[in-house]
Amino acid sequence: MKHLLGIVMLTLSGCFSEEDRIYTVDELMADEVLLAKITSECRNNPGALRQTPNCQNAAAADWKLRLERMNRALGG
C-alpha cells in the first residue's frame, strides 16, 4: 500500500511544473531573483501574461519593494 501511495504521489507531482506554481507577493519580495525572472517574462509577453496571478503578484511585489527602498532612502 505504501508503494502504491508513493507511485501515485510521484505521478501527480509530475503533472505540475514549477511554472504552474503561483507565488505570493511575500514570496516574490523575499526572492528578488525570482521576482526579476517573472517580471521579465511578463514584460516580454504582456498580452498573454499580464492578467496571470504571477504577473499581478510580481507587479505588486515590485511596487512594494520600490516603496520600501524609497522610504529607507528618505530616512523612514
C-alpha beads as a LAMMPS data file, in Angstrom:
LAMMPS data file: protein, C-alpha beads

76 atoms
75 bonds

1 atom types
1 bond types

-500.0 500.0 xlo xhi
-500.0 500.0 ylo yhi
-500.0 500.0 zlo zhi

Masses

1 110.0

Atoms # bond

1 1 1 0.000 0.000 0.000
2 1 1 2.837 2.421 0.804
3 1 1 4.385 1.757 -2.580
4 1 1 1.124 2.471 -4.357
5 1 1 0.741 5.751 -2.496
6 1 1 4.319 6.693 -3.377
7 1 1 3.765 5.942 -7.051
8 1 1 0.568 7.973 -7.124
9 1 1 2.275 10.951 -5.457
10 1 1 5.230 10.822 -7.859
11 1 1 2.901 10.618 -10.832
12 1 1 0.848 13.586 -9.656
13 1 1 3.911 15.657 -8.842
14 1 1 4.999 15.304 -12.456
15 1 1 1.751 16.896 -13.624
16 1 1 2.565 20.271 -12.136
17 1 1 5.674 22.118 -13.179
18 1 1 7.343 24.943 -11.320
19 1 1 5.832 27.307 -13.897
20 1 1 2.320 26.356 -12.744
21 1 1 3.034 27.494 -9.212
22 1 1 1.507 30.764 -8.128
23 1 1 3.876 32.762 -5.947
24 1 1 2.617 35.137 -3.287
25 1 1 3.684 38.764 -3.096
26 1 1 5.680 37.993 0.071
27 1 1 7.494 35.083 -1.592
28 1 1 8.445 37.289 -4.528
29 1 1 9.601 40.097 -2.260
30 1 1 11.847 37.642 -0.415
31 1 1 13.376 36.244 -3.637
32 1 1 14.378 39.129 -5.875
33 1 1 15.977 36.815 -8.458
34 1 1 12.650 35.018 -8.921
35 1 1 10.855 38.368 -8.963
36 1 1 13.158 39.636 -11.719
37 1 1 12.627 36.445 -13.748
38 1 1 8.840 36.597 -13.540
39 1 1 8.777 40.360 -14.171
40 1 1 10.931 39.902 -17.259
41 1 1 8.687 37.139 -18.603
42 1 1 5.612 39.277 -18.001
43 1 1 7.120 42.301 -19.751
44 1 1 8.213 40.180 -22.724
45 1 1 4.686 38.848 -23.290
46 1 1 2.210 41.288 -21.745
47 1 1 -0.698 40.331 -23.985
48 1 1 -0.749 36.733 -22.791
49 1 1 0.633 37.087 -19.268
50 1 1 -0.453 40.470 -17.911
51 1 1 -3.564 39.144 -16.156
52 1 1 -1.975 35.983 -14.737
53 1 1 -1.689 35.727 -10.941
54 1 1 2.108 35.545 -11.017
55 1 1 2.408 38.689 -13.131
56 1 1 -0.023 40.566 -10.935
57 1 1 1.766 39.402 -7.773
58 1 1 5.151 40.277 -9.288
59 1 1 3.936 43.784 -10.099
60 1 1 2.635 44.207 -6.549
61 1 1 5.870 42.865 -5.056
62 1 1 7.957 45.159 -7.253
63 1 1 5.839 48.143 -6.209
64 1 1 6.134 47.289 -2.501
65 1 1 9.902 46.834 -2.757
66 1 1 10.252 50.190 -4.521
67 1 1 8.211 51.892 -1.799
68 1 1 10.316 50.260 0.922
69 1 1 13.544 51.395 -0.764
70 1 1 12.197 54.913 -1.217
71 1 1 11.131 55.029 2.427
72 1 1 14.595 53.914 3.583
73 1 1 16.274 56.442 1.282
74 1 1 14.186 59.197 2.830
75 1 1 15.187 58.109 6.306
76 1 1 11.987 56.319 7.253

Bonds

1 1 1 2
2 1 2 3
3 1 3 4
4 1 4 5
5 1 5 6
6 1 6 7
7 1 7 8
8 1 8 9
9 1 9 10
10 1 10 11
11 1 11 12
12 1 12 13
13 1 13 14
14 1 14 15
15 1 15 16
16 1 16 17
17 1 17 18
18 1 18 19
19 1 19 20
20 1 20 21
21 1 21 22
22 1 22 23
23 1 23 24
24 1 24 25
25 1 25 26
26 1 26 27
27 1 27 28
28 1 28 29
29 1 29 30
30 1 30 31
31 1 31 32
32 1 32 33
33 1 33 34
34 1 34 35
35 1 35 36
36 1 36 37
37 1 37 38
38 1 38 39
39 1 39 40
40 1 40 41
41 1 41 42
42 1 42 43
43 1 43 44
44 1 44 45
45 1 45 46
46 1 46 47
47 1 47 48
48 1 48 49
49 1 49 50
50 1 50 51
51 1 51 52
52 1 52 53
53 1 53 54
54 1 54 55
55 1 55 56
56 1 56 57
57 1 57 58
58 1 58 59
59 1 59 60
60 1 60 61
61 1 61 62
62 1 62 63
63 1 63 64
64 1 64 65
65 1 65 66
66 1 66 67
67 1 67 68
68 1 68 69
69 1 69 70
70 1 70 71
71 1 71 72
72 1 72 73
73 1 73 74
74 1 74 75
75 1 75 76
